[in-house]
């Protein structure tokens, strides 16, 4: 799923819930990946997605 599709899904969810969604701030080093459910969004981001590092 592309980023724009994810943002669209999250935007729709926010509009339907009409509540704030708190972001989860953490680094991959602090998360124990082996304890995450393979169906979770966080697992998908940390394990399945390509990491892109931007430098100025």
PEVEN-V972386 format. One record per residue. N is the residue number from 1. PSI is psi in whole degrees, 0 to 359 (NA if undefined). OMEGA is omega in whole degrees, 0 to 359 (none if undefined). Layout:
# PEVEN-V972386
n->[N/N]
psi->[PSI/PSI]
omega->[OMEGA/OMEGA]
This chain:
# PEVEN-V972386
n->[1/2/3/4/5/6/7/8/9/10/11/12/13/14/15/16/17/18/19/20/21/22/23/24/25/26/27/28/29/30/31/32/33/34/35/36/37/38/39/40/41/42/43/44/45/46/47/48/49/50/51/52/53/54/55/56]
psi->[129/163/319/324/319/317/323/317/314/320/319/318/317/317/321/320/328/34/157/144/121/129/152/114/115/165/155/330/332/345/132/95/323/343/351/149/137/348/357/153/318/319/316/316/316/330/314/333/146/133/130/125/124/137/143/NA]
omega->[181/180/181/177/179/180/178/179/179/178/178/179/179/180/180/182/184/176/178/174/182/177/177/181/178/177/178/180/182/184/176/187/183/179/180/173/180/179/184/179/182/177/180/181/185/187/188/184/176/179/179/179/180/177/178/none]
